[in-house]
Amino acid sequence: MFTSIHRHGALRLCCGLALSAGFIPVAFGQIAPLNWEQTRARFLAQNPALMAGEISIEESRANEVTAGLKPNPQLGVTLDQVQLLPGGGPWRPISTTQFAPIVSQLLERQNKRGLRVESAKLATAGTGADQEDFKRNLMFTLRSAFVSTLQAKALEEVSAENLKQYDSVIDVNRERLKSGDISELDFQRVDIQRVQFESDLITAKVNLRTAKIQLLSLLNDRTPVESFDVTGEFDYKESVLLLPELRQQALQNRPDLRSASNAIEKAKADNRLAQANGSADPTVGGEFLWNQGVNNTLGVTLSIPLRIYDKNQGEKARTALEIRRAQSLRTALESGIYRDVDSAWETLESVRQLVRPYRERYLKEADDIRSKVSLSYSLGNATLLDFLDAQRSYRSTRVSYLGLVGSYFSALAQLSLATGQEVN
């Protein structure tokens, strides 16, 4: 009896602990925020579009197997001298029949099989380069979404800080109203300005939620928005980026340029294959003639197509033109790469010229002005208009700075897209 009671009690205890453990993440904490490296790794592992691209590479490798297959031998059977009518005796239709099995093999000339394999391998290399280029563009989208989330977080923190600070100002002015230091109208004018700070905070929360939803979509993650968060440095920092080096890095790293170069090589291989396919392939075989067990013989067969008309002439011309087309496309792409790098670099430099004064001077000046005017207004030495203007100026300066920092990181993402590697 005691054993049964103890067992039921232990079972209830285990169930209670299991249920409690299930509610711990919801009740006591959230999922740890992801930094950029963790976000990038999760994206590479979970994004379904990237997974589909990897499958296409495997499909292309399967085509290499098909291209390397040799022609199968052919088996033929000939029945000859079958008696159709009786000739002065009993009718035995197979008494004079000759039975001849023939095995033949097509012999491919001018390395057709090797050229097919070469073309298939170049196609696989091109598919791999296209997949890398697809990944490059998706990484730009991911980095932009990550930056947008960090920017939205920073704006939410600033908006909450501004609202908290302004609430303290309202509390001070409420005490001044009670002591008769300011009129009720002045207090109402101070209080009504709170709606701007409150609106900023609500808008920042909505923008942060939207940015997280976009990032979760790219990660193919079903984590609730409330439990998902990212972390990272969101501030301007100086770095040395030289335009000639960036151009050289782009020429070395851009996968679309590798794909264009690979397309030229594949077009040349296809042209060589077209030339080889224009040649005639002989078919050789051997036969055994069975003649009722009498005078059985062996024979050799040879079949050679007569190339009266070259039916591969159009393919030869098409592949020759494809070489020129691929070369022109690569030249155009190389010019476009220079344009992309130059444009991204100019955008980054222009953002730097805008963000530096904010970091070095404007932010400190806006904070000093707000502090001094607030103190002066509390002592009755500044007008209400001056006080409200100082609050608005500080608020707009902080928001503008965060917007410029976001533009700076977006320009870095654009430069990473143009060079084909991550630029910090």
KOLDOZA-835375 format. One record per atom (N, C-alpha, C): x, y, z. Coordinates in steps of 0.2 Angstrom, whole numbers, padded with zeros to 4 digits, always signed. Example, Ala and Ser with C-alpha at 12.3 -4.5 7.8 and 13.67 -1.06 7.14 Angstrom:
% KOLDOZA-835375
+0066-0028+0039;+0062-0022+0039;+0066-0016+0039;+0064-0011+0035;+0068-0005+0036;+0064+0000+0039;
% end
This chain:
% KOLDOZA-835375
+0004-0006+0000;+0000+0000+0000;+0004+0006+0000;+0009+0006+0004;+0014+0012+0005;+0018+0013-0002;+0019+0007-0005;+0023+0007-0011;+0019+0010-0017;+0012+0009-0017;+0008+0011-0022;+0007+0019-0021;+0006+0021-0015;+0005+0028-0013;+0012+0032-0015;+0017+0029-0014;+0024+0032-0016;+0024+0033-0023;+0022+0028-0027;+0023+0028-0034;+0019+0033-0037;+0012+0034-0035;+0008+0039-0037;+0010+0046-0036;+0013+0047-0030;+0016+0053-0028;+0022+0055-0032;+0026+0050-0033;+0032+0051-0038;+0030+0053-0045;+0025+0050-0047;+0022+0051-0054;+0019+0058-0054;+0015+0060-0049;+0013+0067-0049;+0018+0072-0049;+0024+0071-0045;+0029+0075-0044;+0033+0076-0051;+0034+0070-0055;+0037+0071-0061;+0033+0075-0066;+0027+0073-0066;+0022+0077-0071;+0023+0085-0069;+0023+0086-0063;+0023+0093-0061;+0029+0097-0063;+0035+0093-0062;+0041+0096-0064;+0042+0097-0072;+0039+0092-0075;+0039+0092-0083;+0035+0098-0085;+0029+0099-0082;+0025+0105-0084;+0028+0111-0082;+0031+0111-0076;+0035+0118-0074;+0041+0119-0079;+0044+0114-0081;+0050+0115-0085;+0048+0118-0092;+0042+0115-0094;+0039+0118-0101;+0038+0125-0101;+0036+0127-0095;+0034+0135-0094;+0039+0139-0092;+0045+0136-0091;+0051+0141-0089;+0053+0146-0094;+0054+0144-0100;+0056+0149-0105;+0051+0154-0106;+0045+0153-0105;+0040+0158-0106;+0039+0163-0100;+0040+0160-0094;+0039+0163-0088;+0045+0167-0086;+0051+0165-0087;+0056+0168-0084;+0062+0170-0089;+0061+0169-0095;+0066+0172-0100;+0064+0171-0107;+0068+0174-0111;+0067+0173-0119;+0073+0170-0122;+0073+0169-0128;+0078+0166-0132;+0084+0171-0132;+0090+0169-0131;+0096+0173-0131;+0096+0177-0138;+0097+0183-0138;+0098+0187-0144;+0103+0185-0149;+0102+0185-0155;+0107+0183-0160;+0112+0189-0162;+0118+0188-0163;+0123+0193-0166;+0123+0191-0173;+0127+0195-0177;+0127+0195-0184;+0130+0188-0187;+0135+0185-0183;+0138+0179-0185;+0133+0173-0184;+0129+0173-0179;+0124+0168-0177;+0118+0169-0182;+0116+0175-0184;+0111+0176-0189;+0113+0173-0195;+0119+0175-0197;+0121+0173-0204;+0122+0165-0204;+0124+0162-0199;+0125+0155-0199;+0118+0151-0199;+0113+0154-0196;+0106+0151-0196;+0103+0152-0202;+0104+0158-0206;+0102+0159-0212;+0104+0154-0217;+0111+0153-0217;+0114+0148-0222;+0111+0141-0221;+0110+0140-0215;+0107+0133-0213;+0100+0132-0214;+0096+0137-0214;+0089+0136-0214;+0085+0139-0220;+0088+0144-0223;+0084+0147-0229;+0082+0142-0234;+0076+0141-0236;+0074+0136-0241;+0076+0138-0248;+0076+0144-0249;+0079+0146-0256;+0086+0144-0257;+0090+0144-0252;+0097+0142-0253;+0097+0135-0253;+0093+0131-0249;+0093+0124-0250;+0091+0121-0257;+0086+0125-0260;+0084+0123-0266;+0090+0124-0271;+0094+0129-0271;+0099+0131-0275;+0105+0125-0274;+0106+0123-0268;+0111+0117-0267;+0108+0111-0271;+0102+0110-0271;+0099+0104-0274;+0100+0104-0282;+0100+0111-0285;+0101+0111-0292;+0108+0110-0294;+0113+0111-0289;+0120+0109-0291;+0120+0101-0291;+0117+0098-0286;+0117+0091-0287;+0114+0088-0293;+0109+0091-0295;+0106+0089-0301;+0110+0090-0307;+0114+0095-0307;+0119+0096-0313;+0125+0091-0312;+0127+0089-0306;+0132+0084-0306;+0129+0077-0309;+0122+0076-0308;+0119+0070-0310;+0120+0070-0318;+0119+0076-0321;+0120+0077-0328;+0127+0075-0331;+0132+0076-0326;+0139+0073-0328;+0139+0066-0329;+0135+0062-0325;+0135+0055-0325;+0132+0053-0332;+0127+0056-0334;+0123+0055-0340;+0128+0056-0346;+0132+0062-0346;+0136+0064-0351;+0142+0059-0352;+0144+0056-0347;+0149+0051-0347;+0148+0044-0349;+0141+0043-0350;+0139+0036-0352;+0142+0034-0359;+0144+0028-0360;+0146+0025-0367;+0140+0022-0370;+0140+0022-0377;+0135+0019-0381;+0134+0011-0379;+0128+0009-0378;+0127+0002-0377;+0128-0002-0383;+0131-0008-0383;+0131-0013-0389;+0124-0015-0391;+0124-0016-0397;+0117-0018-0400;+0117-0026-0402;+0112-0029-0400;+0111-0036-0402;+0106-0037-0407;+0108-0040-0413;+0103-0042-0418;+0103-0049-0420;+0097-0051-0423;+0096-0058-0425;+0094-0058-0432;+0097-0062-0436;+0095-0063-0443;+0093-0070-0444;+0087-0071-0447;+0085-0078-0449;+0084-0078-0457;+0088-0082-0460;+0088-0082-0468;+0087-0089-0470;+0085-0089-0477;+0083-0095-0480;+0078-0100-0477;+0073-0096-0475;+0067-0100-0472;+0063-0103-0478;+0062-0109-0478;+0058-0112-0483;+0050-0110-0483;+0048-0108-0488;+0041-0106-0488;+0036-0111-0491;+0038-0115-0497;+0034-0120-0500;+0038-0126-0500;+0034-0132-0499;+0037-0138-0500;+0040-0140-0507;+0046-0143-0507;+0049-0144-0513;+0050-0151-0515;+0044-0155-0516;+0045-0162-0518;+0045-0166-0512;+0044-0164-0507;+0045-0169-0501;+0041-0166-0495;+0041-0168-0489;+0038-0165-0483;+0040-0158-0482;+0035-0154-0480;+0037-0147-0479;+0040-0146-0472;+0046-0144-0473;+0050-0142-0466;+0053-0135-0467;+0049-0130-0465;+0051-0123-0466;+0058-0121-0463;+0060-0125-0458;+0066-0122-0454;+0072-0127-0456;+0071-0132-0460;+0077-0136-0462;+0082-0133-0465;+0081-0128-0469;+0086-0124-0473;+0088-0117-0469;+0085-0116-0464;+0085-0109-0461;+0093-0108-0458;+0095-0102-0459;+0101-0100-0457;+0100-0095-0451;+0103-0096-0445;+0102-0092-0440;+0109-0088-0438;+0108-0081-0438;+0114-0077-0437;+0113-0072-0432;+0116-0073-0425;+0116-0067-0421;+0121-0062-0422;+0120-0056-0421;+0125-0051-0423;+0125-0046-0417;+0131-0045-0414;+0133-0040-0409;+0137-0034-0412;+0134-0028-0411;+0138-0022-0414;+0139-0017-0409;+0144-0013-0410;+0145-0007-0406;+0147-0001-0409;+0144+0005-0407;+0145+0011-0410;+0152+0014-0407;+0156+0016-0412;+0163+0019-0410;+0162+0026-0411;+0163+0030-0405;+0163+0037-0405;+0170+0040-0407;+0170+0044-0412;+0177+0047-0414;+0177+0054-0411;+0184+0057-0411;+0185+0064-0410;+0183+0065-0402;+0184+0061-0398;+0183+0062-0391;+0176+0065-0389;+0171+0062-0392;+0164+0065-0391;+0162+0064-0383;+0163+0059-0381;+0162+0057-0374;+0165+0062-0369;+0172+0063-0370;+0176+0067-0366;+0173+0075-0366;+0171+0077-0372;+0169+0083-0373;+0162+0084-0370;+0158+0079-0370;+0151+0080-0367;+0153+0080-0359;+0157+0076-0356;+0159+0077-0349;+0161+0084-0347;+0166+0086-0352;+0169+0093-0350;+0163+0098-0350;+0159+0098-0355;+0153+0103-0355;+0149+0102-0349;+0147+0096-0347;+0143+0095-0341;+0146+0097-0335;+0153+0096-0334;+0157+0099-0328;+0157+0106-0328;+0158+0110-0334;+0157+0117-0334;+0150+0119-0333;+0145+0116-0335;+0138+0118-0333;+0138+0117-0325;+0140+0112-0322;+0140+0112-0315;+0144+0117-0311;+0150+0119-0314;+0153+0125-0311;+0149+0131-0312;+0146+0132-0318;+0142+0138-0319;+0136+0138-0314;+0133+0132-0313;+0127+0132-0308;+0130+0134-0301;+0136+0131-0299;+0139+0133-0292;+0140+0141-0292;+0143+0144-0297;+0144+0151-0297;+0137+0155-0296;+0132+0152-0300;+0126+0156-0300;+0123+0155-0293;+0124+0149-0290;+0121+0149-0283;+0125+0153-0278;+0132+0154-0279;+0135+0159-0275;+0133+0166-0276;+0131+0168-0282;+0129+0174-0283;+0122+0175-0280;+0118+0170-0281;+0111+0170-0277;+0112+0171-0270;+0117+0168-0267;+0118+0169-0260;+0121+0176-0258;+0125+0178-0263;+0127+0185-0262;+0122+0190-0261;+0117+0190-0266;+0111+0194-0266;+0107+0193-0260;+0106+0187-0258;+0102+0186-0252;+0105+0188-0245;+0112+0188-0245;+0115+0190-0239;+0115+0198-0239;+0114+0201-0244;+0113+0208-0244;+0106+0210-0241;+0101+0206-0243;+0094+0207-0240;+0094+0205-0233;+0098+0200-0231;+0098+0198-0224;+0102+0203-0220;+0107+0206-0222;+0111+0211-0219;+0107+0217-0218;+0103+0219-0223;+0099+0225-0223;+0094+0224-0218;+0091+0218-0218;+0086+0217-0213;+0088+0217-0206;+0094+0214-0205;+0098+0214-0198;+0099+0221-0196;+0102+0226-0201;+0103+0233-0199;+0097+0236-0197;+0091+0235-0201;+0085+0238-0200;+0082+0236-0193;+0083+0230-0191;+0081+0228-0184;+0085+0232-0179;+0092+0232-0180;+0096+0236-0175;+0094+0243-0175;+0093+0246-0180;+0091+0253-0180;+0084+0254-0177;+0080+0250-0178;+0073+0250-0175;+0074+0249-0167;+0078+0245-0165;+0080+0244-0158;+0082+0251-0155;+0087+0254-0158;+0090+0260-0156;+0085+0265-0156;+0081+0266-0161;+0076+0271-0161;+0071+0270-0155;+0069+0264-0154;+0065+0262-0148;+0068+0264-0141;+0074+0263-0140;+0078+0265-0134;+0078+0272-0133;+0080+0276-0139;+0080+0283-0139;+0073+0286-0137;+0068+0283-0140;+0061+0286-0139;+0059+0285-0132;+0061+0279-0129;+0059+0277-0122;+0063+0282-0118;+0069+0283-0119;+0073+0288-0115;+0071+0295-0115;+0069+0297-0122;+0066+0304-0122;+0060+0305-0118;+0055+0300-0119;+0049+0300-0115;+0050+0300-0108;+0055+0296-0105;+0056+0296-0098;+0059+0302-0096;+0063+0305-0100;+0066+0312-0098;+0061+0317-0098;+0057+0317-0103;+0052+0322-0103;+0046+0321-0098;+0045+0315-0096;+0041+0314-0090;+0043+0317-0084;+0050+0317-0083;+0053+0320-0077;+0052+0328-0078;+0053+0330-0084;+0052+0338-0085;+0045+0339-0083;+0040+0335-0085;+0033+0337-0083;+0032+0337-0076;+0035+0332-0072;+0034+0331-0065;+0037+0338-0062;+0043+0340-0064;+0046+0346-0061;+0041+0352-0062;+0038+0353-0068;+0034+0358-0070;+0027+0358-0066;+0025+0351-0065;+0019+0351-0061;+0020+0353-0054;+0026+0352-0051;+0028+0355-0044;+0028+0363-0045;+0031+0365-0050;+0031+0373-0051;+0024+0375-0052;+0019+0372-0055;+0012+0374-0055;+0009+0374-0048;+0011+0369-0044;+0008+0369-0038;+0010+0375-0033;+0017+0376-0035;+0019+0382-0031;+0018+0389-0034;+0014+0389-0039;+0012+0395-0042;+0018+0398-0046;+0023+0395-0048;+0029+0397-0052;+0027+0398-0059;+0023+0394-0062;+0021+0394-0069;+0013+0394-0069;+0010+0396-0074;+0003+0396-0075;+0001+0389-0078;-0006+0388-0077;-0009+0382-0079;-0008+0381-0087;-0009+0387-0090;-0008+0387-0097;-0001+0384-0100;+0004+0387-0096;+0011+0385-0098;+0012+0378-0097;+0009+0375-0091;+0010+0368-0089;+0006+0364-0095;+0000+0366-0097;-0003+0362-0102;+0001+0362-0109;+0004+0368-0110;+0008+0368-0116;+0014+0363-0116;+0017+0362-0110;+0022+0358-0109;+0019+0351-0109;+0014+0349-0106;+0011+0343-0105;+0009+0340-0112;+0006+0344-0116;+0003+0342-0123;+0009+0340-0128;+0015+0342-0126;+0021+0340-0131;+0022+0333-0130;+0020+0330-0124;+0022+0323-0123;+0019+0318-0128;+0014+0320-0131;+0011+0316-0136;+0016+0314-0142;+0020+0319-0144;+0025+0318-0149;+0030+0313-0147;+0032+0313-0140;+0037+0308-0138;+0034+0301-0137;+0027+0301-0135;+0024+0295-0135;+0022+0292-0142;+0021+0296-0146;+0020+0294-0153;+0026+0291-0156;+0032+0294-0155;+0038+0291-0157;+0040+0284-0154;+0038+0283-0148;+0039+0277-0145;+0035+0271-0148;+0028+0273-0149;+0024+0268-0152;+0026+0266-0159;+0028+0272-0163;+0030+0270-0170;+0036+0266-0170;+0041+0267-0165;+0047+0264-0165;+0046+0256-0163;+0041+0255-0159;+0039+0248-0157;+0036+0244-0163;+0032+0248-0167;+0029+0245-0173;+0034+0243-0178;+0039+0248-0179;+0044+0247-0184;+0049+0241-0182;+0050+0241-0175;+0054+0235-0173;+0051+0229-0174;+0045+0228-0173;+0041+0222-0174;+0041+0220-0181;+0040+0225-0186;+0040+0224-0193;+0047+0221-0195;+0052+0224-0193;+0059+0222-0195;+0061+0215-0192;+0058+0214-0186;+0059+0207-0184;+0056+0202-0188;+0050+0203-0190;+0046+0199-0194;+0049+0197-0201;+0052+0203-0204;+0055+0202-0210;+0062+0197-0209;+0065+0198-0204;+0071+0194-0202;+0070+0187-0201;+0064+0186-0197;+0062+0179-0196;+0060+0176-0202;+0057+0179-0207;+0055+0176-0213;+0061+0174-0217;+0066+0178-0217;+0072+0176-0221;+0076+0170-0217;+0075+0170-0211;+0078+0164-0207;+0074+0158-0207;+0068+0158-0210;+0063+0153-0210;+0062+0150-0203;+0061+0155-0198;+0061+0154-0191;+0054+0155-0189;+0051+0151-0185;+0044+0151-0182;+0044+0154-0175;+0050+0157-0173;+0050+0159-0166;+0045+0165-0165;+0041+0166-0160;+0037+0171-0159;+0041+0178-0159;+0038+0183-0162;+0041+0189-0162;+0044+0192-0155;+0039+0191-0150;+0041+0194-0144;+0047+0190-0141;+0048+0184-0143;+0054+0180-0140;+0060+0181-0144;+0060+0184-0150;+0066+0185-0154;+0069+0191-0154;+0076+0191-0154;+0079+0198-0153;+0086+0197-0156;+0089+0202-0158;+0096+0202-0161;+0100+0207-0157;+0107+0207-0157;+0111+0211-0154;+0117+0213-0158;+0120+0218-0158;+0126+0220-0162;+0127+0228-0161;+0133+0230-0163;+0135+0237-0162;+0132+0241-0168;+0128+0246-0165;+0125+0251-0170;+0127+0258-0169;+0133+0259-0171;+0136+0266-0170;+0141+0266-0176;+0143+0273-0177;+0147+0274-0183;+0155+0273-0180;+0159+0270-0185;+0166+0269-0183;+0170+0271-0189;+0176+0274-0189;+0180+0275-0194;+0183+0269-0197;+0184+0268-0203;+0188+0263-0206;+0191+0265-0213;+0197+0262-0215;+0200+0264-0221;+0198+0260-0226;+0195+0262-0231;+0192+0259-0237;+0195+0262-0244;+0200+0259-0247;+0203+0262-0253;+0199+0259-0259;+0197+0264-0264;+0193+0262-0270;+0197+0257-0274;+0203+0258-0276;+0207+0253-0280;+0207+0246-0277;+0208+0245-0270;+0208+0239-0267;+0201+0236-0268;+0196+0240-0267;+0189+0237-0267;+0187+0235-0274;+0190+0238-0279;+0189+0236-0286;+0192+0229-0288;+0198+0229-0285;+0202+0222-0286;+0199+0217-0283;+0196+0218-0276;+0193+0213-0273;+0186+0211-0276;+0183+0215-0279;+0177+0214-0283;+0178+0209-0289;+0184+0211-0293;+0185+0207-0298;+0187+0200-0296;+0190+0199-0290;+0192+0192-0288;+0187+0188-0285;+0182+0192-0282;+0177+0188-0278;+0170+0188-0281;+0168+0192-0285;+0161+0192-0288;+0160+0185-0291;+0155+0181-0289;+0153+0175-0292;+0150+0176-0298;+0146+0181-0300;+0143+0182-0306;+0149+0183-0312;+0154+0186-0310;+0160+0187-0315;+0163+0180-0316;+0164+0176-0311;+0166+0169-0312;+0161+0165-0316;+0155+0166-0315;+0150+0163-0319;+0150+0165-0327;+0151+0171-0328;+0152+0174-0335;+0158+0171-0338;+0164+0170-0334;+0170+0167-0337;+0169+0160-0338;+0165+0157-0334;+0164+0150-0335;+0159+0149-0341;+0155+0153-0342;+0150+0153-0348;+0154+0153-0355;+0160+0157-0355;+0164+0157-0361;+0167+0151-0362;+0170+0148-0356;+0173+0141-0357;+0168+0136-0359;+0162+0136-0356;+0157+0131-0358;+0155+0132-0366;+0155+0138-0368;+0153+0139-0375;+0158+0137-0380;+0165+0137-0378;+0170+0134-0382;+0170+0127-0382;+0168+0124-0376;+0168+0117-0376;+0162+0114-0380;+0156+0118-0380;+0151+0116-0384;+0152+0116-0391;+0156+0121-0393;+0158+0122-0400;+0163+0116-0402;+0167+0114-0398;+0171+0108-0400;+0167+0102-0400;+0162+0102-0396;+0158+0096-0396;+0154+0096-0402;+0151+0102-0404;+0148+0102-0411;+0152+0100-0417;+0158+0102-0417;+0163+0100-0422;+0164+0093-0422;+0164+0090-0416;+0165+0083-0416;+0159+0079-0418;+0153+0081-0416;+0147+0078-0418;+0146+0078-0425;+0149+0083-0429;+0148+0083-0436;+0152+0077-0439;+0156+0074-0436;+0160+0068-0439;+0156+0062-0439;+0157+0057-0443;+0154+0051-0444;+0157+0046-0439;+0152+0042-0436;+0154+0037-0431;+0153+0030-0434;+0158+0026-0435;+0157+0019-0438;+0154+0014-0432;+0150+0009-0435;+0148+0004-0431;+0151-0002-0433;+0154-0006-0428;+0157-0012-0430;+0154-0018-0426;+0154-0024-0429;+0150-0029-0426;+0153-0036-0428;+0151-0041-0424;+0153-0048-0426;+0147-0052-0427;+0147-0057-0431;+0141-0061-0432;+0143-0069-0432;+0139-0073-0430;+0140-0080-0430;+0134-0083-0434;+0136-0086-0440;+0131-0089-0444;+0130-0097-0443;+0124-0098-0440;+0123-0106-0439;+0119-0108-0445;+0122-0114-0448;+0119-0116-0454;+0117-0124-0453;+0113-0125-0448;+0111-0132-0447;+0117-0136-0444;+0121-0133-0441;+0127-0137-0439;+0132-0138-0444;+0131-0136-0451;+0135-0137-0456;+0138-0131-0459;+0145-0131-0459;+0148-0125-0462;+0146-0118-0458;+0146-0119-0452;+0145-0113-0447;+0151-0108-0448;+0149-0101-0449;+0154-0097-0450;+0154-0091-0445;+0159-0087-0445;+0160-0081-0441;+0161-0075-0446;+0158-0069-0445;+0159-0063-0449;+0159-0057-0445;+0162-0052-0449;+0163-0045-0446;+0159-0040-0450;+0155-0036-0447;+0151-0031-0450;+0154-0024-0449;+0153-0019-0453;+0156-0012-0453;+0151-0008-0456;+0148-0003-0452;+0143+0002-0455;+0146+0009-0454;+0146+0013-0459;+0149+0020-0459;+0144+0024-0462;+0141+0029-0459;+0137+0034-0461;+0140+0038-0467;+0136+0039-0472;+0139+0043-0478;+0137+0051-0477;+0142+0055-0475;+0140+0062-0474;+0139+0066-0480;+0134+0065-0484;+0132+0069-0489;+0130+0076-0487;+0126+0076-0482;+0124+0082-0479;+0127+0083-0472;+0129+0089-0470;+0131+0090-0463;+0125+0093-0459;+0122+0088-0456;+0116+0090-0452;+0118+0094-0445;+0124+0095-0444;+0126+0098-0438;+0129+0105-0439;+0128+0107-0445;+0131+0114-0447;+0128+0119-0443;+0122+0119-0442;+0118+0125-0438;+0121+0125-0431;+0122+0119-0428;+0124+0119-0421;+0132+0122-0421;+0135+0120-0426;+0142+0123-0426;+0142+0131-0426;+0138+0134-0430;+0137+0141-0431;+0134+0144-0424;+0129+0140-0421;+0126+0143-0415;+0131+0143-0410;+0135+0138-0409;+0140+0138-0403;+0146+0143-0404;+0148+0144-0411;+0153+0149-0412;+0150+0156-0410;+0144+0157-0412;+0141+0164-0410;+0140+0164-0402;+0139+0159-0399;+0138+0159-0392;+0144+0161-0388;+0150+0159-0391;+0156+0161-0388;+0157+0169-0388;+0155+0172-0394;+0156+0179-0394;+0151+0182-0390;+0145+0180-0389;+0140+0182-0385;+0142+0182-0378;+0145+0176-0375;+0147+0176-0368;+0153+0180-0367;+0157+0182-0372;+0163+0186-0371;+0160+0193-0370;+0155+0195-0374;+0152+0202-0374;+0149+0203-0367;+0145+0198-0365;+0142+0198-0358;+0147+0199-0352;+0152+0196-0353;+0157+0196-0347;+0160+0203-0347;+0162+0206-0353;+0164+0213-0354;+0160+0218-0351;+0153+0217-0352;+0148+0222-0350;+0147+0221-0342;+0148+0215-0340;+0147+0213-0332;+0153+0216-0329;+0159+0216-0332;+0165+0219-0328;+0164+0226-0328;+0162+0229-0333;+0161+0237-0333;+0155+0238-0327;+0150+0234-0327;+0145+0235-0322;+0148+0234-0315;+0153+0230-0314;+0156+0229-0307;+0159+0235-0305;+0163+0238-0310;+0167+0244-0308;+0161+0250-0306;+0156+0250-0310;+0151+0255-0308;+0148+0254-0302;+0146+0247-0300;+0143+0246-0293;+0148+0248-0288;+0154+0246-0288;+0159+0247-0283;+0160+0255-0282;+0160+0258-0287;+0161+0266-0287;+0155+0269-0284;+0149+0267-0286;+0143+0270-0284;+0142+0269-0276;+0144+0262-0274;+0143+0261-0267;+0148+0264-0263;+0154+0265-0265;+0159+0269-0262;+0158+0276-0261;+0155+0279-0266;+0153+0286-0266;+0147+0287-0261;+0143+0283-0261;+0137+0283-0256;+0140+0283-0249;+0144+0278-0248;+0147+0277-0241;+0151+0284-0239;+0155+0286-0244;+0158+0293-0242;+0154+0298-0241;+0148+0299-0244;+0144+0304-0243;+0140+0304-0236;+0139+0298-0235;+0136+0296-0228;+0141+0298-0222;+0147+0296-0224;+0152+0298-0219;+0153+0305-0217;+0153+0309-0223;+0153+0316-0222;+0147+0319-0218;+0142+0316-0219;+0136+0318-0215;+0136+0316-0208;+0138+0310-0206;+0137+0307-0200;+0143+0310-0195;+0149+0312-0198;+0154+0314-0194;+0153+0320-0190;+0150+0325-0193;+0148+0331-0188;+0143+0330-0183;+0139+0325-0184;+0134+0323-0179;+0138+0320-0173;+0142+0316-0175;+0146+0312-0169;+0150+0316-0166;+0154+0321-0169;+0159+0325-0166;+0156+0331-0163;+0151+0334-0165;+0148+0340-0163;+0141+0341-0161;+0137+0339-0166;+0130+0341-0166;+0126+0337-0160;+0128+0331-0159;+0125+0327-0153;+0126+0331-0146;+0132+0332-0145;+0134+0335-0139;+0131+0342-0138;+0131+0346-0144;+0128+0353-0144;+0121+0352-0142;+0117+0348-0145;+0110+0347-0144;+0109+0345-0137;+0113+0341-0134;+0112+0339-0127;+0114+0345-0122;+0119+0348-0124;+0121+0354-0119;+0115+0359-0120;+0112+0361-0126;+0107+0366-0126;+0101+0364-0122;+0099+0357-0123;+0093+0355-0119;+0094+0356-0112;+0100+0354-0109;+0101+0354-0102;+0101+0361-0100;+0105+0366-0103;+0105+0373-0101;+0099+0376-0101;+0095+0375-0107;+0088+0378-0108;+0083+0376-0102;+0084+0369-0101;+0079+0366-0096;+0081+0369-0089;+0087+0370-0088;+0089+0373-0081;+0087+0380-0081;+0088+0384-0086;+0086+0391-0087;+0079+0392-0086;+0075+0387-0089;+0068+0388-0089;+0065+0386-0082;+0068+0381-0079;+0066+0380-0072;+0067+0385-0067;+0072+0390-0069;+0074+0395-0064;+0070+0402-0067;+0066+0401-0072;+0063+0407-0074;+0066+0411-0079;+0072+0409-0081;+0076+0414-0085;+0076+0412-0093;+0071+0407-0095;+0070+0406-0102;+0063+0405-0103;+0061+0407-0109;+0054+0406-0111;+0052+0399-0112;+0045+0398-0112;+0042+0392-0113;+0044+0390-0121;+0044+0394-0125;+0045+0393-0132;+0052+0390-0133;+0057+0394-0129;+0064+0391-0130;+0065+0384-0127;+0061+0383-0122;+0062+0376-0119;+0059+0371-0123;+0053+0372-0126;+0050+0367-0131;+0054+0366-0137;+0057+0372-0139;+0061+0371-0145;+0068+0367-0144;+0071+0368-0138;+0077+0364-0136;+0075+0357-0136;+0069+0355-0133;+0067+0348-0133;+0066+0345-0140;+0063+0349-0144;+0062+0346-0151;+0068+0346-0155;+0073+0350-0154;+0079+0350-0157;+0083+0344-0155;+0084+0343-0148;+0087+0337-0146;+0084+0330-0149;+0078+0330-0149;+0074+0324-0151;+0076+0323-0158;+0075+0328-0163;+0076+0327-0170;+0084+0326-0171;+0088+0329-0167;+0095+0327-0168;+0097+0320-0167;+0095+0317-0162;+0096+0310-0160;+0093+0306-0165;+0087+0307-0168;+0084+0303-0173;+0087+0303-0179;+0089+0309-0181;+0093+0310-0187;+0100+0307-0187;+0103+0307-0181;+0109+0303-0181;+0108+0296-0182;+0103+0293-0178;+0102+0286-0179;+0100+0284-0186;+0097+0289-0190;+0095+0287-0197;+0101+0287-0201;+0106+0292-0200;+0112+0292-0203;+0117+0286-0202;+0117+0283-0196;+0120+0277-0194;+0117+0271-0198;+0111+0271-0198;+0107+0266-0202;+0109+0266-0210;+0110+0273-0212;+0112+0273-0219;+0119+0271-0220;+0123+0272-0215;+0130+0270-0215;+0131+0263-0216;+0127+0259-0211;+0127+0252-0212;+0124+0249-0218;+0119+0253-0221;+0116+0251-0227;+0121+0252-0233;+0125+0257-0232;+0130+0258-0238;+0135+0253-0237;+0137+0251-0231;+0142+0245-0230;+0139+0239-0233;+0133+0238-0232;+0130+0232-0235;+0130+0232-0243;+0129+0238-0246;+0129+0239-0253;+0136+0238-0256;+0141+0240-0252;+0148+0239-0254;+0150+0232-0254;+0147+0228-0249;+0148+0221-0248;+0145+0218-0254;+0139+0220-0256;+0136+0217-0262;+0140+0218-0268;+0143+0224-0269;+0147+0226-0275;+0153+0222-0275;+0157+0221-0269;+0163+0218-0269;+0163+0210-0269;+0157+0208-0267;+0157+0200-0266;+0160+0198-0260;+0161+0202-0255;+0164+0200-0248;+0161+0205-0243;+0161+0203-0237;+0159+0207-0232;+0164+0212-0230;+0161+0218-0230;+0165+0224-0229;+0163+0228-0222;+0167+0229-0218;+0166+0232-0211;+0169+0239-0210;
% end
